[in-house]
Every structure is written in C-alpha cells, then in structure tokens.
Amino acid sequence: MGETQTQPFQLLFNAALKIEFQGSRVTSDGGLILVRELDERLGFSALIAQHLTDPRGKNTQFPLADLVRQSVYSRLAGYEDVNDAERLSQDPTFRLIGSEKIWERGAALTSRVHSFETELLTQDKNLAGLAAINRGLIARVEAMDALQRVVLDIDSTEIPVYGQQEQSAYG
C-alpha cells in the first residue's frame, strides 16, 4: 500500500514547484511534470548536450534542450504534430517543464518548433545523436539500483476490440 505523504512532493528540476493533490487547482497536461522530474533524474539535459549539435550558436531564444523537450513532451501528451505549438506555448505545464529561461516567456511557437524538427534534428549527426540519447536513457534506467520500481506504460494507441478490430474475431 502507498504511504501517506503530508508534505508536497519536491521536484529537483525546479525547486519552486511543489506537487500537491488539491482538486481546486488543475492544469492541462499536468502529468508531464512527473515525466520532467524523471527526465531530470536520468540526466536528459546532459545527454542532449552531449549528443546533439546546435548550429544556431549561443545567442538563441530557445535552448536546444527546451526545443527537444517541447517536441518530445507534446508527443507524450498526445499532440500529433507542431500545429498545437501555438497553444502549448502558453500552457502552464509546457512553460514549467522547460528551463528557467522560458518560464515567463513561454515555449516555442509553431514556426520555431517546425524548423527545429525539420531542419536541425534531421541533420545526419543529430539523427545519430537522437539514437545515442535513446540508448543513453535506457542504459541509465537499467543501471538504477532501486528497491522499488514503477513502470509507466504510456501508449495512446486506441485498439478496438470485441470483433471491431481488423482481422479479429471475438467469441
């Protein structure tokens, strides 16, 4: 059974944020905050810095890690493409999961995310870097020595059953 926790859950990536379960305060896609905490504990930012190259230089409006997070997290939340970036740029959760640089300004807009995904990420070196990040995250999870593990099986695929699925029979 779960233990009762009287204090708010403290996050490592943003010490100003505390998670409390109160029905009156609700945010869209709030579950991504826990994914962001997992990302922090696994060192996702370090893997991004190690394996992805950013030809834009140092003076950029959105750090590379923020663009990667916005792209990945929007897919985790079920947003299929960059068309939702405009709305998500002002979503409280998407603002908080990024670096401190975007907490007040907001996340990237559609055009910025689109060019990031279609130009920067598709460079051969960055495609290989994405594969290396994936391997690095898996290696870090496998190396964890925890007495208690939680598996989050996130799959938004809707599969009809009871005879409605193609080439299936229900009896």
N, CA, C and O of each residue as an XYZ file, in Angstrom:
684
protein
N       0.830     -1.183      0.000
C       0.000      0.000      0.000
C       0.873      1.243      0.000
O       2.009      1.224      0.472
N       0.333      2.304     -0.528
C       1.070      3.572     -0.576
C       1.141      4.221      0.791
O       0.268      4.037      1.640
N       2.194      4.978      0.979
C       2.367      5.686      2.232
C       1.709      7.061      2.126
O       1.729      7.691      1.068
N       1.136      7.510      3.218
C       0.533      8.836      3.246
C       1.633      9.873      3.332
O       2.529      9.773      4.170
N       1.562     10.868      2.463
C       2.565     11.913      2.449
C       1.893     13.225      2.830
O       0.943     13.662      2.180
N       2.403     13.853      3.903
C       1.783     15.081      4.382
C       2.409     16.320      3.758
O       1.767     17.370      3.717
N       3.620     16.230      3.280
C       4.310     17.361      2.668
C       4.201     17.280      1.145
O       4.082     16.184      0.597
N       4.239     18.417      0.456
C       4.228     18.381     -1.011
C       5.476     17.678     -1.532
O       6.529     17.699     -0.894
N       5.341     17.056     -2.699
C       6.466     16.389     -3.357
C       7.372     17.460     -3.940
O       6.911     18.313     -4.699
N       8.656     17.427     -3.595
C       9.613     18.424     -4.063
C      10.287     17.929     -5.339
O      10.737     16.784     -5.398
N      10.362     18.779     -6.357
C      10.968     18.431     -7.634
C      12.413     18.919     -7.693
O      12.730     19.989     -7.173
N      13.283     18.141     -8.321
C      14.682     18.527     -8.444
C      14.903     19.564     -9.531
O      15.707     20.478     -9.347
N      14.208     19.448    -10.666
C      14.478     20.325    -11.799
C      13.983     21.750    -11.575
O      14.454     22.675    -12.237
N      13.037     21.942    -10.650
C      12.506     23.273    -10.358
C      12.053     23.285     -8.907
O      10.933     22.880     -8.595
N      12.918     23.746     -8.030
C      12.632     23.703     -6.596
C      11.454     24.591     -6.202
O      10.879     24.414     -5.128
N      11.090     25.545     -7.064
C       9.961     26.419     -6.758
C       8.625     25.707     -6.924
O       7.610     26.150     -6.387
N       8.625     24.599     -7.670
C       7.394     23.841     -7.900
C       7.216     22.786     -6.822
O       8.167     22.114     -6.422
N       6.000     22.659     -6.367
C       5.671     21.594     -5.425
C       4.404     20.925     -5.934
O       3.497     21.595     -6.429
N       4.343     19.623     -5.814
C       3.167     18.894     -6.257
C       2.319     18.562     -5.046
O       2.764     17.878     -4.124
N       1.105     19.051     -5.062
C       0.129     18.744     -4.037
C      -1.143     18.329     -4.748
O      -1.444     18.833     -5.830
N      -1.871     17.441     -4.167
C      -3.089     16.965     -4.783
C      -4.277     17.711     -4.174
O      -4.775     17.368     -3.102
N      -4.708     18.743     -4.899
C      -5.821     19.568     -4.486
C      -6.757     19.690     -5.673
O      -6.343     20.129     -6.746
N      -7.982     19.317     -5.502
C      -8.940     19.308     -6.597
C      -9.215     20.666     -7.211
O      -9.628     20.739     -8.369
N      -8.999     21.751     -6.469
C      -9.342     23.074     -6.984
C      -8.294     23.645     -7.933
O      -8.596     24.582     -8.673
N      -7.073     23.113     -7.937
C      -6.011     23.611     -8.807
C      -5.701     22.554     -9.856
O      -5.134     21.506     -9.549
N      -6.076     22.840    -11.086
C      -5.905     21.864    -12.155
C      -5.201     22.534    -13.324
O      -5.487     23.688    -13.641
N      -4.281     21.821    -13.969
C      -3.626     22.330    -15.163
C      -3.688     21.284    -16.265
O      -3.673     20.084    -15.991
N      -3.757     21.726    -17.478
C      -3.756     20.834    -18.625
C      -2.406     20.122    -18.711
O      -1.360     20.747    -18.537
N      -2.429     18.832    -18.975
C      -1.200     18.037    -19.157
C      -0.282     18.056    -17.941
O       0.936     17.963    -18.093
N      -0.834     18.174    -16.753
C      -0.043     18.232    -15.529
C       0.799     16.997    -15.273
O       1.803     17.075    -14.566
N       0.413     15.856    -15.835
C       1.204     14.639    -15.655
C       2.603     14.746    -16.238
O       3.497     13.997    -15.843
N       2.805     15.669    -17.175
C       4.126     15.852    -17.769
C       5.145     16.377    -16.769
O       6.349     16.242    -16.982
N       4.674     16.973    -15.682
C       5.609     17.450    -14.662
C       6.354     16.272    -14.042
O       7.545     16.373    -13.747
N       5.657     15.161    -13.847
C       6.332     13.968    -13.321
C       7.303     13.382    -14.346
O       8.365     12.877    -13.983
N       6.937     13.449    -15.619
C       7.855     12.997    -16.673
C       9.090     13.895    -16.676
O      10.206     13.415    -16.872
N       8.896     15.193    -16.461
C      10.027     16.130    -16.421
C      10.950     15.811    -15.259
O      12.170     15.923    -15.385
N      10.381     15.413    -14.127
C      11.208     15.033    -12.978
C      12.020     13.776    -13.297
O      13.195     13.689    -12.940
N      11.403     12.818    -13.958
C      12.132     11.615    -14.377
C      13.256     11.997    -15.327
O      14.369     11.487    -15.205
N      12.979     12.880    -16.262
C      13.967     13.377    -17.221
C      15.152     13.993    -16.470
O      16.305     13.776    -16.843
N      14.870     14.762    -15.412
C      15.935     15.384    -14.625
C      16.786     14.333    -13.916
O      18.015     14.413    -13.912
N      16.135     13.372    -13.333
C      16.859     12.335    -12.586
C      17.689     11.430    -13.490
O      18.688     10.859    -13.052
N      17.279     11.299    -14.750
C      18.029     10.476    -15.702
C      19.115     11.264    -16.438
O      19.914     10.683    -17.173
N      19.144     12.570    -16.243
C      20.169     13.381    -16.893
C      19.924     13.609    -18.374
O      20.865     13.608    -19.167
N      18.676     13.801    -18.751
C      18.314     14.010    -20.151
C      19.025     15.224    -20.743
O      19.486     15.169    -21.883
N      19.121     16.316    -19.989
C      19.784     17.531    -20.478
C      21.239     17.267    -20.839
O      21.722     17.738    -21.869
N      21.933     16.520    -19.999
C      23.337     16.212    -20.273
C      23.471     15.364    -21.535
O      24.395     15.561    -22.324
N      22.556     14.429    -21.723
C      22.591     13.605    -22.936
C      22.323     14.442    -24.180
O      22.949     14.231    -25.218
N      21.396     15.389    -24.080
C      21.112     16.280    -25.213
C      22.358     17.088    -25.556
O      22.743     17.177    -26.722
N      22.988     17.679    -24.540
C      24.191     18.491    -24.754
C      25.338     17.657    -25.329
O      26.133     18.154    -26.128
N      25.418     16.399    -24.923
C      26.499     15.523    -25.360
C      26.312     15.035    -26.796
O      27.290     14.894    -27.529
N      25.074     14.775    -27.204
C      24.851     14.079    -28.475
C      24.219     14.905    -29.598
O      24.216     14.462    -30.747
N      23.689     16.082    -29.300
C      23.078     16.895    -30.353
C      23.900     18.154    -30.587
O      24.430     18.748    -29.648
N      23.999     18.551    -31.841
C      24.726     19.775    -32.171
C      23.727     20.855    -32.558
O      22.706     20.585    -33.190
N      24.044     22.071    -32.168
C      23.173     23.205    -32.431
C      23.949     24.257    -33.214
O      24.733     25.002    -32.626
N      23.746     24.333    -34.530
C      24.485     25.294    -35.346
C      24.018     26.738    -35.158
O      24.595     27.647    -35.755
N      22.992     26.967    -34.345
C      22.447     28.306    -34.167
C      23.352     29.208    -33.340
O      23.171     30.425    -33.351
N      24.311     28.653    -32.630
C      25.186     29.467    -31.792
C      24.634     29.611    -30.388
O      23.643     28.973    -30.030
N      25.277     30.448    -29.599
C      24.917     30.591    -28.176
C      23.784     31.580    -27.938
O      23.037     31.426    -26.972
N      23.636     32.578    -28.780
C      22.642     33.627    -28.573
C      21.319     33.226    -29.227
O      20.967     33.732    -30.293
N      20.596     32.319    -28.583
C      19.328     31.824    -29.134
C      18.203     32.100    -28.150
O      18.420     32.203    -26.943
N      17.011     32.216    -28.684
C      15.844     32.492    -27.853
C      15.442     31.253    -27.052
O      15.039     31.362    -25.894
N      15.552     30.073    -27.674
C      15.158     28.830    -27.011
C      16.345     27.869    -26.989
O      16.863     27.494    -28.040
N      16.775     27.472    -25.790
C      17.860     26.495    -25.694
C      17.469     25.168    -26.364
O      16.294     24.805    -26.410
N      18.461     24.467    -26.870
C      18.239     23.207    -27.565
C      17.456     22.219    -26.707
O      16.546     21.557    -27.205
N      17.797     22.112    -25.433
C      17.103     21.163    -24.544
C      15.620     21.499    -24.434
O      14.790     20.593    -24.363
N      15.268     22.791    -24.417
C      13.859     23.182    -24.352
C      13.108     22.773    -25.608
O      11.971     22.308    -25.531
N      13.734     22.943    -26.761
C      13.090     22.554    -28.014
C      12.897     21.043    -28.091
O      11.857     20.569    -28.549
N      13.902     20.284    -27.641
C      13.779     18.822    -27.633
C      12.646     18.420    -26.689
O      11.797     17.606    -27.053
N      12.628     18.983    -25.486
C      11.567     18.653    -24.529
C      10.186     18.998    -25.076
O       9.261     18.192    -24.973
N      10.039     20.182    -25.651
C       8.733     20.564    -26.172
C       8.282     19.602    -27.263
O       7.107     19.241    -27.327
N       9.198     19.191    -28.109
C       8.868     18.262    -29.180
C       8.478     16.888    -28.632
O       7.461     16.316    -29.026
N       9.289     16.375    -27.732
C       9.045     15.042    -27.169
C       7.810     15.039    -26.269
O       6.947     14.170    -26.390
N       7.736     16.016    -25.369
C       6.632     16.032    -24.414
C       5.287     16.258    -25.079
O       4.279     15.712    -24.630
N       5.251     17.056    -26.146
C       3.970     17.266    -26.828
C       3.482     15.958    -27.431
O       2.277     15.706    -27.460
N       4.398     15.118    -27.916
C       4.005     13.801    -28.430
C       3.543     12.895    -27.296
O       2.581     12.142    -27.448
N       4.232     12.968    -26.156
C       3.818     12.174    -24.998
C       2.414     12.555    -24.537
O       1.662     11.709    -24.054
N       2.066     13.829    -24.688
C       0.749     14.307    -24.264
C      -0.325     14.048    -25.319
O      -1.499     14.348    -25.101
N       0.077     13.490    -26.460
C      -0.904     13.129    -27.479
C      -1.092     14.139    -28.587
O      -1.990     13.984    -29.415
N      -0.263     15.176    -28.623
C      -0.342     16.145    -29.710
C       0.476     15.595    -30.877
O       1.682     15.385    -30.748
N      -0.170     15.363    -31.998
C       0.436     14.625    -33.102
C       1.473     15.401    -33.887
O       2.403     14.797    -34.422
N       1.353     16.700    -33.975
C       2.284     17.470    -34.796
C       2.491     18.851    -34.195
O       2.024     19.129    -33.090
N       3.190     19.715    -34.918
C       3.536     21.026    -34.383
C       2.395     22.034    -34.458
O       2.554     23.164    -33.997
N       1.259     21.663    -35.021
C       0.140     22.591    -35.131
C      -0.361     23.086    -33.779
O      -0.976     24.149    -33.702
N      -0.110     22.340    -32.725
C      -0.566     22.719    -31.385
C       0.444     23.580    -30.636
O       0.169     24.026    -29.522
N       1.611     23.819    -31.234
C       2.675     24.551    -30.539
C       2.249     25.951    -30.119
O       2.657     26.425    -29.058
N       1.440     26.616    -30.926
C       0.990     27.970    -30.596
C       0.245     27.978    -29.259
O       0.522     28.802    -28.387
N      -0.697     27.055    -29.112
C      -1.469     26.972    -27.871
C      -0.597     26.476    -26.720
O      -0.694     26.982    -25.602
N       0.253     25.487    -26.994
C       1.097     24.924    -25.945
C       2.152     25.911    -25.453
O       2.655     25.777    -24.338
N       2.487     26.898    -26.279
C       3.499     27.877    -25.871
C       3.057     28.648    -24.629
O       3.896     29.148    -23.879
N       1.757     28.745    -24.409
C       1.250     29.459    -23.241
C       0.666     28.531    -22.182
O       0.197     29.005    -21.147
N       0.682     27.228    -22.414
C       0.172     26.265    -21.446
C       1.076     26.275    -20.209
O       2.297     26.187    -20.345
N       0.500     26.381    -19.009
C       1.316     26.451    -17.792
C       2.278     25.273    -17.638
O       3.417     25.462    -17.210
N       1.847     24.084    -17.975
C       2.720     22.917    -17.826
C       3.895     22.999    -18.781
O       5.032     22.761    -18.372
N       3.655     23.326    -20.035
C       4.739     23.391    -21.011
C       5.717     24.513    -20.701
O       6.893     24.429    -21.055
N       5.243     25.551    -20.047
C       6.157     26.625    -19.636
C       7.056     26.145    -18.495
O       8.243     26.467    -18.457
N       6.491     25.381    -17.574
C       7.242     24.968    -16.388
C       8.201     23.812    -16.641
O       9.178     23.661    -15.907
N       7.951     22.996    -17.656
C       8.843     21.853    -17.879
C      10.132     22.259    -18.577
O      11.083     21.479    -18.637
N      10.164     23.476    -19.105
C      11.366     23.963    -19.776
C      12.351     24.571    -18.791
O      12.182     24.477    -17.576
N      13.366     25.184    -19.333
C      14.364     25.845    -18.492
C      13.783     27.139    -17.926
O      12.728     27.605    -18.354
N      14.481     27.694    -16.975
C      14.031     28.927    -16.332
C      13.873     30.054    -17.357
O      13.090     30.982    -17.155
N      14.610     29.963    -18.438
C      14.582     30.980    -19.492
C      13.182     31.138    -20.112
O      12.836     32.225    -20.575
N      12.377     30.066    -20.125
C      11.061     30.154    -20.766
C       9.897     30.164    -19.780
O       8.743     30.169    -20.210
N      10.156     30.167    -18.482
C       9.061     30.156    -17.517
C       8.147     31.357    -17.707
O       6.925     31.220    -17.652
N       8.721     32.519    -17.929
C       7.917     33.729    -18.103
C       7.527     33.949    -19.565
O       6.403     34.362    -19.851
N       8.446     33.676    -20.485
C       8.236     33.963    -21.905
C       7.274     32.994    -22.568
O       6.455     33.402    -23.390
N       7.361     31.725    -22.224
C       6.541     30.708    -22.869
C       7.381     29.833    -23.783
O       8.518     30.171    -24.114
N       6.821     28.726    -24.180
C       7.515     27.769    -25.037
C       7.538     28.278    -26.480
O       6.974     29.328    -26.787
N       8.190     27.529    -27.350
C       8.362     27.923    -28.748
C       7.045     27.847    -29.520
O       6.180     27.021    -29.231
N       6.920     28.728    -30.503
C       5.738     28.757    -31.358
C       5.886     27.767    -32.510
O       6.953     27.185    -32.705
N       4.821     27.584    -33.261
C       4.752     26.591    -34.325
C       5.921     26.688    -35.303
O       6.559     25.678    -35.600
N       6.207     27.869    -35.801
C       7.257     28.009    -36.816
C       8.618     27.598    -36.280
O       9.399     26.965    -36.992
N       8.912     27.949    -35.035
C      10.203     27.601    -34.437
C      10.323     26.082    -34.230
O      11.359     25.493    -34.540
N       9.276     25.461    -33.713
C       9.300     24.012    -33.497
C       9.394     23.280    -34.834
O      10.108     22.283    -34.952
N       8.679     23.771    -35.828
C       8.702     23.142    -37.153
C      10.106     23.179    -37.753
O      10.596     22.155    -38.230
N      10.752     24.325    -37.737
C      12.105     24.400    -38.299
C      13.089     23.576    -37.473
O      14.021     22.988    -38.022
N      12.888     23.532    -36.170
C      13.743     22.707    -35.314
C      13.628     21.238    -35.708
O      14.636     20.551    -35.869
N      12.389     20.761    -35.861
C      12.178     19.343    -36.159
C      12.546     18.969    -37.594
O      13.041     17.867    -37.831
N      12.314     19.862    -38.551
C      12.543     19.511    -39.958
C      13.918     19.883    -40.482
O      14.367     19.317    -41.479
N      14.599     20.821    -39.837
C      15.919     21.231    -40.303
C      17.036     20.799    -39.356
O      17.965     20.102    -39.764
N      16.945     21.210    -38.104
C      18.022     20.934    -37.155
C      18.106     19.454    -36.768
O      19.183     18.860    -36.805
N      16.977     18.868    -36.400
C      17.000     17.472    -35.947
C      17.250     16.476    -37.073
O      17.717     15.367    -36.816
N      16.952     16.842    -38.302
C      17.096     15.892    -39.410
C      18.503     15.846    -39.982
O      18.766     15.074    -40.904
N      19.405     16.651    -39.458
C      20.798     16.565    -39.888
C      21.342     15.197    -39.474
O      21.032     14.701    -38.391
N      22.151     14.595    -40.340
C      22.659     13.236    -40.086
C      23.277     13.086    -38.704
O      23.031     12.095    -38.016
N      24.077     14.060    -38.296
C      24.738     13.984    -36.990
C      23.709     13.978    -35.849
O      23.883     13.267    -34.858
N      22.649     14.764    -35.991
C      21.631     14.817    -34.942
C      20.719     13.597    -34.949
O      20.238     13.187    -33.893
N      20.473     13.017    -36.104
C      19.709     11.757    -36.139
C      20.463     10.671    -35.385
O      19.872      9.914    -34.615
N      21.770     10.600    -35.610
C      22.597      9.642    -34.861
C      22.614     10.013    -33.379
O      22.627      9.134    -32.518
N      22.615     11.309    -33.083
C      22.599     11.768    -31.699
C      21.319     11.381    -30.977
O      21.353     11.019    -29.801
N      20.184     11.456    -31.679
C      18.914     11.045    -31.069
C      18.939      9.564    -30.703
O      18.453      9.174    -29.641
N      19.502      8.750    -31.575
C      19.625      7.316    -31.276
C      20.535      7.105    -30.064
O      20.262      6.248    -29.224
N      21.614      7.885    -29.975
C      22.538      7.771    -28.838
C      21.862      8.217    -27.539
O      22.096      7.625    -26.485
N      21.030      9.255    -27.607
C      20.286      9.704    -26.420
C      19.354      8.597    -25.948
O      19.261      8.324    -24.751
N      18.666      7.961    -26.888
C      17.758      6.869    -26.543
C      18.518      5.736    -25.843
O      18.080      5.230    -24.811
N      19.656      5.348    -26.415
C      20.466      4.292    -25.793
C      20.965      4.718    -24.417
O      20.998      3.913    -23.486
N      21.355      5.993    -24.289
C      21.847      6.500    -23.011
C      20.777      6.488    -21.936
O      21.050      6.125    -20.792
N      19.557      6.882    -22.293
C      18.455      6.861    -21.326
C      18.147      5.437    -20.879
O      17.949      5.185    -19.690
N      18.108      4.518    -21.816
C      17.838      3.117    -21.473
C      18.936      2.579    -20.563
O      18.649      1.884    -19.588
N      20.185      2.895    -20.873
C      21.307      2.429    -20.049
C      21.216      2.984    -18.626
O      21.502      2.274    -17.662
N      20.823      4.237    -18.500
C      20.716      4.844    -17.171
C      19.576      4.234    -16.365
O      19.702      4.052    -15.154
N      18.479      3.922    -17.015
C      17.365      3.279    -16.313
C      17.768      1.881    -15.871
O      17.492      1.476    -14.742
N      18.421      1.147    -16.763
C      18.837     -0.218    -16.416
C      19.872     -0.237    -15.311
O      19.957     -1.212    -14.565
N      20.665      0.826    -15.188
C      21.712      0.885    -14.165
C      21.177      1.278    -12.793
O      21.878      1.155    -11.788
N      19.947      1.745    -12.754
C      19.375      2.159    -11.470
C      19.210      0.948    -10.567
O      18.705     -0.097    -10.977
N      19.642      1.116     -9.347
C      19.512      0.050     -8.367
C      18.467      0.501     -7.349
O      18.793      1.065     -6.304
N      17.234      0.244     -7.674
C      16.155      0.680     -6.797
C      15.447     -0.523     -6.192
O      15.260     -1.552     -6.841
N      15.063     -0.366     -4.943
C      14.326     -1.436     -4.294
C      12.906     -1.515     -4.834
O      12.281     -2.575     -4.833
N      12.419     -0.390     -5.287
C      11.054     -0.326     -5.776
C      11.075      0.347     -7.147
O      11.666      1.415     -7.301
N      10.445     -0.257     -8.127
C      10.402      0.312     -9.466
C       8.968      0.543     -9.888
O       8.059     -0.205     -9.527
N       8.791      1.590    -10.656
C       7.490      1.900    -11.219
C       7.656      1.934    -12.722
O       8.551      2.606    -13.233
N       6.812      1.222    -13.431
C       6.855      1.219    -14.884
C       5.658      2.000    -15.390
O       4.513      1.662    -15.089
N       5.926      3.053    -16.165
C       4.872      3.826    -16.792
C       4.763      3.356    -18.236
O       5.658      3.610    -19.042
N       3.700      2.688    -18.558
C       3.479      2.197    -19.910
C       2.546      3.185    -20.599
O       1.324      3.103    -20.475
N       3.146      4.113    -21.323
C       2.376      5.176    -21.953
C       2.180      4.830    -23.416
O       3.137      4.786    -24.190
N       0.942      4.587    -23.785
C       0.630      4.217    -25.157
C      -0.730      4.798    -25.495
O      -1.741      4.407    -24.911
N      -0.757      5.721    -26.427
C      -2.020      6.364    -26.769
C      -2.750      5.654    -27.908
O      -3.754      6.151    -28.418
N      -2.240      4.496    -28.297
C      -2.873      3.759    -29.386
C      -4.225      3.223    -28.944
O      -4.334      2.546    -27.921
N      -5.233      3.527    -29.710
C      -6.564      3.027    -29.408
C      -6.810      1.810    -30.287
O      -6.790      1.905    -31.515
N      -7.040      0.674    -29.658
C      -7.253     -0.560    -30.398
C      -8.654     -1.076    -30.096
O      -8.929     -1.518    -28.980
N      -9.540     -1.020    -31.085
C     -10.903     -1.530    -30.867
C     -10.882     -3.052    -30.693
O     -10.084     -3.754    -31.314
N     -11.759     -3.533    -29.850
C     -11.839     -4.972    -29.597
C     -13.266     -5.452    -29.766
O     -14.122     -4.722    -30.267
N     -13.512     -6.648    -29.357
C     -14.834     -7.267    -29.434
C     -15.343     -7.339    -30.874
O     -16.485     -6.984    -31.166
N     -14.474     -7.803    -31.758
C     -14.881     -8.027    -33.140
C     -14.771     -6.813    -34.026
O     -15.020     -6.916    -35.227
N     -14.404     -5.650    -33.477
C     -14.284     -4.437    -34.282
C     -12.894     -4.267    -34.884
O     -12.718     -3.499    -35.830
N     -11.905     -4.978    -34.343
C     -10.550     -4.860    -34.838
C     -10.395     -5.629    -36.148
O     -10.912     -6.737    -36.290
N      -9.680     -5.035    -37.100
C      -9.499     -5.673    -38.399
C      -8.860     -7.048    -38.240
O      -7.898     -7.204    -37.488
N      -9.378     -8.021    -38.929
C      -8.903     -9.411    -38.943
C      -8.931    -10.028    -37.548
O      -8.038    -10.799    -37.195
N      -9.942     -9.696    -36.755
C     -10.059    -10.310    -35.445
C     -11.443    -10.881    -35.293
O     -12.392    -10.483    -35.969
N     -11.525    -11.811    -34.397
C     -12.830    -12.432    -34.124
C     -13.012    -12.473    -32.621
O     -12.073    -12.759    -31.877
N     -14.207    -12.189    -32.185
C     -14.500    -12.223    -30.770
C     -15.537    -13.307    -30.535
O     -16.602    -13.307    -31.153
N     -15.228    -14.206    -29.662
C     -16.166    -15.314    -29.463
C     -16.448    -15.609    -28.037
O     -17.221    -16.519    -27.736
